[in-house]
Amino acid sequence: MTSCGGAAYKPGCNGAIMLKNFEDLLRDERAEASLREDGVHYLRVLFTDQRGWNLRNNIAHGLTLPQSFDRTMADRVFHALLLFGLLRARAATPIKGDGGQTDQKRLSLLERTTNDHAI
């Protein structure tokens, strides 16, 4: 998040500073800009939404039975990792000598990839 200009921290109680949780990161406008609305919705249903699979909460708090760790769950988690692979940090300045064309080529490639493989 910080590599694309976002903050990894949020204000907490009594002036404390806390790390943003996964849900906060997925609700950030930068996530939607990178993964599109349907990609963010998919990740929220899979990991953080109580109406969905809610894997992050259920696994982290020991609510998932061992027999639930099956091929289907592994497939969804692996798919999510592939989606995270689409995220790229934006360069703060263009590479010398290319007039910003390198970033434009990367953006164009990312757009083609996400459009060809819509969720």
C-alpha positions in Angstrom: 0.0 0.0 0.0 2.8 2.4 0.9 4.5 1.8 -2.5 1.6 3.3 -4.3 1.1 6.3 -2.1 -1.2 4.8 0.5 -0.9 4.5 4.2 -0.4 1.2 6.1 -1.4 2.8 9.4 -4.6 4.3 10.8 -5.3 6.3 13.9 -6.4 4.3 16.9 -7.8 5.1 20.3 -6.1 7.7 22.5 -3.8 8.9 19.8 -2.3 5.4 19.1 -1.3 4.4 15.6 -2.5 1.0 14.4 -1.8 -1.1 11.3 -4.7 -1.2 8.9 -6.4 -4.6 8.8 -7.0 -6.5 5.6 -10.5 -5.2 5.2 -9.3 -1.6 5.5 -6.7 -2.3 2.8 -9.3 -3.8 0.5 -11.6 -0.8 1.0 -8.9 1.6 0.1 -9.5 3.4 -3.3 -6.1 2.3 -4.5 -7.0 -1.3 -4.2 -10.1 -0.8 -6.3 -8.1 1.2 -8.8 -5.6 -1.6 -9.2 -7.9 -4.7 -8.9 -11.2 -3.1 -10.1 -14.4 -3.4 -8.2 -15.1 -7.0 -9.0 -11.5 -8.1 -7.9 -11.8 -6.3 -4.6 -15.3 -7.8 -4.1 -14.0 -11.3 -4.8 -11.2 -10.8 -2.2 -13.5 -9.4 0.4 -16.0 -12.3 0.0 -13.1 -14.8 0.1 -11.2 -13.4 3.0 -13.0 -10.8 5.1 -16.8 -10.6 4.6 -18.9 -12.5 7.1 -21.4 -13.3 4.5 -18.7 -15.0 2.4 -16.0 -17.5 3.1 -14.3 -15.2 5.6 -11.1 -17.2 5.5 -8.9 -14.7 7.2 -11.1 -14.5 10.3 -12.0 -18.2 10.5 -8.5 -19.5 10.1 -6.8 -16.8 12.2 -9.2 -17.6 15.1 -9.1 -21.4 14.8 -12.7 -21.7 13.6 -12.0 -23.8 10.5 -12.0 -27.5 10.9 -9.0 -29.4 9.6 -11.1 -31.3 7.0 -12.1 -27.9 5.5 -8.5 -27.4 4.2 -9.2 -29.1 0.9 -8.5 -28.6 -2.8 -11.3 -26.1 -3.3 -9.9 -23.8 -0.5 -6.4 -24.2 -1.8 -7.6 -23.3 -5.3 -9.3 -20.1 -4.1 -6.3 -19.0 -2.0 -3.9 -19.7 -4.9 -6.2 -17.7 -7.2 -6.1 -14.8 -4.8 -2.3 -14.9 -4.7 -2.3 -14.7 -8.5 -4.6 -11.6 -8.2 -2.1 -10.0 -5.7 0.6 -10.6 -8.4 -1.3 -8.1 -10.6 -0.5 -5.3 -8.0 2.5 -3.3 -9.0 4.1 -0.3 -7.3 4.0 2.8 -9.4 7.4 4.4 -10.1 7.7 7.8 -8.5 9.7 9.2 -11.4 10.1 7.9 -15.0 13.2 6.0 -15.9 15.8 8.4 -17.4 15.7 8.6 -21.1 12.4 6.9 -21.8 10.1 9.9 -21.2 7.8 7.8 -19.0 7.2 5.2 -21.7 8.2 2.3 -19.5 5.5 3.0 -16.9 2.9 3.4 -19.7 3.9 0.1 -21.2 3.6 -1.6 -17.8 0.2 -0.1 -17.3 -1.0 -1.1 -20.8 0.2 -4.7 -20.2 -1.6 -4.8 -16.8 -4.8 -3.5 -18.3 -4.6 -6.1 -21.1 -3.9 -8.8 -18.6 -6.8 -7.9 -16.3 -9.2 -7.4 -19.2 -8.3 -10.8 -20.8 -8.7 -12.6 -17.5 -11.6 -11.0 -15.9 -12.8 -12.4 -12.6 
